Amino acid sequence: MKKLILLGLSLFMVLSFTCSAGAKTLKVGLDADPVSLDPQVQLSGGMLQLSHWVFDPLVRWNKDHQIVPRLAEKWERLDELTMRFYLHKGVKFHSGNTLTTKDVKWSFERLQKSIDFKGLFEPFESVTIVDDYTVDIKTKKAYPLLLNMATYIFPMDSEFYTGTDATGQPKDACVKFTHTFANGNESGTGPFVVKKFEQGIVLEMTRFKDYWDTKSPGNVSKVILTPIKENATRVAALLSGDVDFISPVPPTDFKRIRSDSKVDLVTLNGGRIITFQMNQDRVEAFKNVKVRQAICYAVNNAGIVEKIMKGTASVAAQQSPVGYQGHKTGLKPRFDLDKAKALMKEAGYAKGLEITMMAPNDRYVNDAKIAEATAQMLGKIGIKVNLKTMPKAQYWDEYDKRAADMMMIGWHSDTEDSGNFSEFLTMCTNADTGYGQYNSGAYCNKKIDELVIGAQSETDVAKRTEMLQKVEQILHDEAAFLPFHWQNHSYAAKKNFKIEPIVNALNFPYFGDLVIE
């Protein structure tokens, strides 16, 4: 009997060792973490990263910037307004419920009510269920970006989010910066299930045992994400072995990372424009185009790219990066201090003015340093800047309040198209449609709105390009915002973590497909 017990114990120990030996843990150090578990509550890079880990979209972009199947295994265009999607069968939510088109329709209609997302989905008319695994998505007018937008439809578990929580509040409430059921609970179809979430402290996820994508090469069984705001601390954590993967890598540490034989560095050209917006509702002077132009002439954004970004960004004079339909090659950075001073004098502000400025200090690469340099440069034309920087978790609440005269905003086009920049950043703010949701400068030009909306339904590439380039020209001439650069993406990891195939220009690392050797 004793031998049998010992034999059983030995077998148990062998099995336990085998299971633990097969477990692959990924320890991640990012500059910030998600603000919620609700994929529709905030339109931000951090939240979209989470969506790809815990949920799954109908389709997604691959590394070659092509749209590939995810929950939708195929699709077809029925007419100029309608696209039909066919879902994978047998996909399970983390709750155990089965994904059907009911969940797609429910999630889509919730997106149309979300403060942050409804502007994106303004061109859409409806979702019609054909059967449990076939659904038609229809736009109001011909819309060339319908498939692009399907990358933002992450079906939620409609049954899981239906009803009321312990406080009597509806489980499907979509509200920022407060307690809701969806902010603290999830049921997605993604590769990972959230086991622990303390915003600003830790996010722990484990592999979903019933994950539908059996062809994924990913072998990560557990993810532990810790937000590490300070650049030096984040790099030190990787080099010491405390974490396996970090992003972003500060440009000043590229050489150090590359010289370490235990880690790899991966960099990608990015399309995220970094800007400051000038609030015309708060500052009378900002209504004067010459003052806004003076600010653009006073800031040496090429110098910021050289000195602060160490050449790891592309100087910008417009929203649209090279390769986008709206990019206009003739628009150049315009640093000219004498011109800036002359414009201030012509505008009647030769003695300058005093303003407030806010920026995050952990959201964009060197964001606080960029803000500090900008404040100093504006001081040279008589603009006294009272600058305040803060962590991302605090900043977005202040941004929504339009709490300062100038506020920093970075934007990567949600549709991988020029029009999206203006839809959120420079169109007239409209609470009903969601257009201008992140236009903290209160800039408003009806011609811009007309061109951007017109481009949404223009299927002739040449005509659409001309319309979007007109938008960039007008915004440039009117100094609608202060442009800096397009930010590149940078990642570093231990060599046995094969990150190159799972990172992309959208800055959505697909951890579900990560291979640890």
N, C-alpha and C positions, 0 to 999 in steps of 0.2 A: 504493500500500500504506500509505504514511504517512498519507494522507488518511483511509483506511478506519479505521486505528487511532485517529486523532484523533476521527473521527466516532463510533466505538464508545465511546471514552472519554467524549465529550460526552454521548452517550445514557445511559451508565452514571451519570454525575454527575446528569443530569436525573432519572432514575429514583430514584436514591438520595435526592435532595432531596425528591422527591414523597413517598417512603415516610416519610422522617423528618418532613416537614411534617405528615403525617397522624397521626403518633404523638402520643398524649395521655398525659402523665405526671401522676399525682396524688401530691403529696408531703404526707404526713399526719403531724401531730404530736399524739399522744395522751398522756394522763397515764401510761399503762402499755401494755405490749404483751402478746400471748399468751404463755403459759408453755410451750407445746408445740404440735406439729402434729397431735396426736392429739385428735380432737373429742370423745372419750368419757372422757378422763382426768380432767378437772376441770369441775365445773358452776360456771361463772362467766361474768360478762358479757363479759369479754375473749375467752374461749374461744368463746363463742357467736357473737361478732362474726366471729372467724376462720372459724367453720363456715359462715357465710353467704357468705364470700368464696371459700373453697377447695372447699367441699362444697355440697350443696343438700339441703334437707329435702323430705319428701314433700309437705308443704303449709307455707305460712307466713302470718303476719299482714301485712296491708297497712296503709297509713297511716290508713285509716278503721277500723282494728281489726276487720277481717273476715278470715276464713280463706280463702285463695285457692290455686289449684293451683300446684304446682311439679313435682317429679318424678312425682307422681301427677296425671294429667290430669283424673281424676274419681274419685268414690267413692260408695258407697251403703251404707245400713244394711240388713243382712240380717235381723237379729233384735236383741233387746235386748243381746246379748253380742258380736255380730260385725259388723265393718265391712269391706267389700271395697274395695280400692284398685286402680286400673288405671294402670299406669305408661306414661309416654311411651316410644315405641319409638325405637331408634336412638341413645339417649343414650350418650356415650362417657365413660369415666374418663380421667384425665390419662395413665394408662399405655397407653391405647389399647384396653383391655378394654371390653366392652359391658355396660352395666347391665342386670341381670335381677332377678327376685324372689329369686333365690338370694342376692344381695348384701343385699337388704332383710332376709331372714330371718337371715343371718349377723350383720348389724349389730345387729339387734334383740336377739338372744341375747347378744351381747357387752355391750350396754347393761345387760342384766339382771344381769351380773356386775360391772359397774363400781361401785366403792365409792361414787362420787358420784351416779350415775344410778339405781342399782337401787331406791332408795326411790320415785323417780318412777314406775317401772314395776312396782311391787309389785302394783297392781290387775290386771295383765295376765296372761293364761293362756298364749297361744301365738300363733305366726305360722304359717299354713299356705299353702304354695305351691299355687295352682290351675293356673297355667301360667307361662311365662317372664315374662309381663307382668301377671299378676293374682295378688293375694295377699290373704288374709283375716287380719285381726288380731282376736283374741278376748280378752275380759276375763273375770275370774273371776266377777264379778257385774255387774249393770247399772251402767254407768259413764258419766255424762253428759259427761265430759271426754276421751273417747277421741280425738276429732278434735283437740282442743287439744294433746294429747300427741304427735300425729303431727308437730307442728311441731318436735319434738326428735329425730325419726328422720332422721339424715343418713346415707344409705347409704354405706358404705365399700366399697372394691374388695376383695372377699373373696379373689380370686386373688392380688392384690398383697401382701396381709397374711398369706398362708398360707406356712408353712415356717419356716425358721430363718435368723437373720442371720449375719454374719461371726463373731460371738462364740459361736454355737451356741444363742442364746436364741430362743424363739418370736417370730416377727414380730408376732403379735397380742397380745403381753403388754401389759396396761393398768396401768401402774405410775407413780405420781407421783414427781417429783423425782429421777429417775434415768435412765440411758441405756436406752432401748428403741428398737427399730426404728420403731415408730409415733410416738414422741415426736420423731423427727428426719426422718421421711420421710412423704410424703403421696401419695395418689392418689384425688382426689375428682372430682366431676362439675361443680364450680363454675366461675365465670367466670375465676378466676385460678389460675395454677400458681405454687407457691412456688419461687423461684430461689435465695434466700439467706435463712437464718434464724439470727441470733445473738441469743439471748434477752437482752433488756435493752439491745440495741445497734441492731439493724436487722432489718426484715422486708421483703424485696423480692419482688414478685409480677408476673408478666406475663400478658397476656390469653391464655386458652386458645383456640387457633385452631379447635378442633372443638367449641366450646361449643354446647350443644344449644339454648339459648334464643335463637333468631334474631330473635325479636320484641322483645328487650330494646333500649331506646334507648341503652344505655350505650356510650360511645366511649372509655373509659379503656383504654389499652393497657399501662400500667405503673403499679404502685403502690409507693411507697417509704415505709414506716412507720418513724418514729423515735420512741421513747418520750422524752417531755420531761416530767419529773416536776414541775419548778418552774413554778407558774402564770405568773409574770412572764416567764419565758424562753419559755414556750409562746406567749403573746400577742405578745411581741416578734418571735418567729420568723414569725408570720403577717403582722404589720404591716410587717416588713422585706422580705417576699417570699420568705423562706427555705423556708416551707412554704405549702401551698395551703388546708389544712383543719385545724382544731384542735377538740379536745373533751377535757374540758369547758372552758367559758369561765368563769373565776372571776367571781362576781357583782360584785366591785369594779371589773371592767373592762367591764361591759356598756355603760356610757355612752361609754367611750372607743371601743369597737368600733362602736357605732351612729353615732358622729360622724365615722368615717372613710369617705369616699366610695368607697374601693376594695374594701371588704369588706362582707359581710352577716352578720347575727346571726340565728339561729333558735333559739327556746326552746320547749320542750314540757312540759306537765304530766307528771310521772312518778309511778310507783307504788312506787318503791324506798323501803322503810322503813329508816331508820338507827337502830340500837339499840346498847346495851351489854348483855351478859349477865353474870349474877352466879353464879360457880361455887360451888355448894353442896357439892361434893366437896372443894374446897380450903379453904373458909372456913366454919367452924361457924356463925358469925353469920348467914350468908346463908340458912341453913335456917329462920331465924325470919322469918315473913312481915312482922312489924313493921319489921325492919331493911330489908327490901327495899322496903317501902312508904316508909320514911323516905328512902331514896335517891331514889325517884321524886318525893317532895315537895321534896327539896332542890335538884333540878336545874330551872332555869328554861329549859325548852326553847323557850318562846315568845320569850324574850329572845335565845336563841342564833339563832333564825330571823331576828329583827330586826337584831341587831348583827353576827353573823358571816356569816349567809347573805344579808344585805341584802334580806330579804323574798322571796328567790327559792326558797322551799320552803314546804311546808304543815305546820303544827304537828300533831303526832300524839299520840294517847293510846292507840292500839291498832295492830294490824298492818294491818288492812284499810283501804285508802283509800276515799274516797267513790266510789260506783258499784259496788263489789264487794258480793256477796251478804252477806258477813259484817260489813260496816260497821255499827256501832251508833252512832247520832247522839248518844246521851246521854252518851257517854264523852268527858270533857274533860281537858285538861292540868291538873295538880294542884300547881303550884308554891306552897308554903306553908312557909317556913323554920321558923316557930314550931311548926307541926304536925310537921315532920320531926324537930326536936329533942325534942319530946314523945314521939314514937314510939321514938326511940333510948333515951330514959330508961325507957319502959315495957318495952322489950325487955331492959333490963339493960346497956345500952351507953352510959350517960350520959357516960362518959369517952372514948368513941370506940373506934376500932380502926385497925390499919394494914393496907393491902392493896397488891397489885401491880395494875397496869393496862397493857394493851397496845392499840395501835391502829396502823393503817397511816398513812403520811403521803403516799400518792400514789394511793389507790384511790377514795375518795369526796371529794366537793367539801368542802374545808376540814376534812378528817377530823382532822388533827393539832390544829388550832385548837379543834375541838369537844371533843376529848379533854382538852386543856389547860384549857378552861373548865370541863369537868365535874370535873376533879380539884380545881380551886379551889373550886367550889361544894360538893363533898363535904367539903372542909376546914372549912367553916363549921358542920358538924354533928359535927365531931370525927373524921372519917375521913381519916387521912393516906394519901395516894395516892403510890405510887412508879410514875411513868408512864414507859413506854418506847414510842416510836414508831419505825417502820421502813418501808422500801419494801415494796410489795405482794409482790414476788418472795420476800422473806424472811418476810413476815408470815404467809402462808397455811400455811407449814410449822409455824410456832409455834402458829397457831390449831388446826391438826389435833392438836397435842400438848397443847392446853389449858394453855398455858404460863404463864398469868397468872390472877389472881383475877377480874378483869373484862376482857372482850375485846369489841372493836367488831365488829359484823357488819351489813352492809346486805343487803337481800334484795328482789329484784323477783320477784313470783310467776311461776314457770315456766309455769303453766297459765292465767295471767291470771284467777285465782280465789283466794278467801280461804283455802281449805283448804291450799293449797301452802305458805303461810307456816308453819303449824303442823306440817305433815308434816316439814319440815326443821329448824325453829327451836325448837319447843316441845313436840313429842311426846317421850315417853320414848325415850332412845337405844336403838336395836336394831340391832346389827351385821348380823344376818341379813336383815332387811327393808330396812335403810337409813333407816328413820324416825329422826328426831332426829339426822341426820348432822352438822348444824351447830348443835346444841344444846350449846354450850360451857358453859352454866350448869348442866347436869345437872338442870334442872327436870324433874319427872316427876309427872303427875297422870293417873291411869288414866281419869278422866272425860273429860279432853281427848282422849285417844286414842280412846275409845269414840265421842265425838261426831264427830271428824274422819273416822274410818273409816266411820262410819255415813253421813256426808254424801257420801262418795264414790259410794255406790250409790243415793242418794235422788234420784229424778227429779222429784219434786214440788217446784217452785221455792219455794213458801211454806214447806214443811216444812224444806227444805234451808237456806233463809235463817235460819230460827229456830234451827236447830242450830248454824250457824256464828256467829251472833250470841251464842249462849250461850257458845261458846268464847271470844270476845273479852271477854265480861263476866267470866268466871272468871279469865282471864289478867290482866285489869285489877285485879280484886279481890285477887288473890294476888301482884300485882307480879312476875309471872314474868320480866319483863325491863324495862329502862329505855328507854322510847321517846323519840325526838327529833323527827323530821320525815320527810315524804316528799320525797325529793330530786327536783328538776326536772332536765331535760336541757337542755344548751346546746351549740350548735355555731356555728362561724364559719368563713367561707371567702371566698376572692376572689370577686368578683361574677360572673365568667364560669364559676364552678363552681356549677352549679344543684343545690344540696343540699337545698332544701326538699322535693322529691318523694321523696327517698331516705332521709330520717330519720324516726323513728317513736318512739312512747312506750315501746317496748321497748329503746331505745338500741342497735339493730342497724342501723347505716347500710349500706344495700345498695349498695356501691360498684360492683357489677356493672352497675347501672342508671344510674349517674351520667353526666350529659351535661356535657361541657366545651365551651363555645362559643368 
